[in-house]
């Protein structure tokens, strides 16, 4: 069915190509005739501005008009020139005889006048521009005529000039060569076979009287005609200056019909041969290829869903076996590469946190270091008091007062407690950093998302500094089974991106709630610049980044997307330019 449909479409395309060529030939014919008319119009405008001719027409100096006009006429396009005075009386008639203009004294002697209607229209100042007409004269000749009124610069009427161009058989042959088709031009109501030099191809139109009213002015709806000799004819009205004519172009379809016949035979042989080949191929390959192919397809589908360690049973030693072996190698390499990418992205994130973590560690350590001075002083004072109590008890009261024992007794617990707090803070930072970076994805663990988010926010405190306010809305939700370090990676990527997207002061809203009875919703929303739809469609693509070159790998969100999918969850982004970005992560409680 597809083959026969294609053949029908091919035939239709061939016929449509012929029609398109016919339309283009028609348009080229229309342009060619109008260009010829435009040349006549330009020529008559030049003559109408000749002041010497103005003077000779006014004074009816026929000889002088001839002497001035004849050398200035274009012999290639003008076949006849007529000059009238302001009353419309023919003063001079010139005809082109073998590229030489001579006077038609017989025509001049008849005292021929222009019609009254034309005099009234042509002498109007508004209508004094050249007018182009196409006519068939009594001898059946096709003529292009251009009339114009001659006026002074002040608008005073002097006379009229008419230039004719006869469309000869030689001109028609030139037009046929230019359009690439047989052509014929007909007046509005003339029987086609009566017009000038109509080729035999148009005999099918004999006694067909087509006028403008029977054709559509829209060329796309113009009619086509065909005859028994496999010729296709296209006809339509042509607006040439003030006249409307009928134009027809024709092309032979014999070569196309022959080509279509050859294509039909070739199609029949091709279809028959293909059917035989398919039957033989099906019998030969069903048992050898289909079973391994099915296993390969299943493996590809498993890999598409995100499964790891997908391996396909090896096939016999043939091309398909090579493909399956390559697939297994690719699957193993992909697992290794994915783990490396996740680890590299973690290390890149840790690198960005170094400055902030160093600052966080510096505060408690510096505080402990500063307390050491006072602890040392208090220790020396206590040693003096103890020594006095042992050696000179009678001076103990004096030494207690001198060393300010009461102050030491009050201040020493505070110093010790302060040092303990600094050490505890340092320990928490180190433990949090170690928990974030460890590779423990091998086992699912039960974890509290609120605690993980809080730890991640604490690690990023150096990134937030004092310019970003973190607003937490953490509901009491159940613990979930997950890979904690992987989810920490996701939270770290999204929080760091949110902080980096905010210029100056801003806010980040972090919320944890129940989406439904089996799903937890984590929302991280910032007040940054937001994203366009085009950017949102690409943010999870590997290596896509909106950061400057060297500032981002483009892997963070891509890996995050894969991690959420591996946890059988979903990640959605809601953003508009100027309205911030909201990452919404849904995670099932039980995997």
QUITARA-V273783 format. One line per field, one symbol per residue. psi: psi as a letter, one per 40 degrees, with the letter a starting at -180 (. if undefined). burial: # if it has 24 or more other C-alpha atoms within 12 Angstrom, else .. A space follows every 10 residues. Layout:
BEGIN
psi = ???
burial = ???
END
This chain:
BEGIN
psi = dddddddddd dddddddddd dddddddddd dddddddddd dddddddeeh ddddddddef gddddddddd dehhddehdi hhhiadeehh dhhhihhffh hiigddddee fhiiiddddd ddehddfeii hhihihadee ihhhhhiiih iideehhdai hhhihhhidd ddddddddef iiiihiidfh hdeeihfhid dedeehehhh iddeihdhde eiiiiiaeef ihhhiiihhg beihihihii iheddddddd dddddddddd dddddddddd ddddeddddd dddddddddd ddddeeiifh ihhhiigadd dddddddddd dddddddddd dddddddddd ddeddddddd dddddddddd dddddddddd dddddddddd dgdeeddddd ddefdddddd dddddddddd dddddddddd ddddddeigf ediiihihdd ddddddddde ddddbeehhh hhghigiiii hagddddddd dddddddddd dhhaiaihhh ihihdadeih hhhhhifaea iiddddeede hhehieiihe eieeeddddd ddddddefai hihhiiheea hhhhhhhidh .
burial = ......#... #...#..##. ########## .###.##### #####.#### ..##.###.# .#..##..## ..######## ########## ######.... ###....... ..##....#. .##....### ######.... ########## #.....#### #######... ##..##..## ########.# #########. #####....# ##..#..... .#####.... ########## #.######## ###..#.... .......... .......... ........#. .##.##..## ..#...##.# #####....# ..###.##.. #......#.. ###.###### .##..###.# #..##.##.. #...#..#.. ##.##..... .........# ..#.#..#.. .#..##.##. .#..##..#. .##.###... #......### ########## #####..### ...#..#### ########## ########## ##...##### ####....## ########## #....#..## .....#.... .######### ########## #####....# #########. .
END
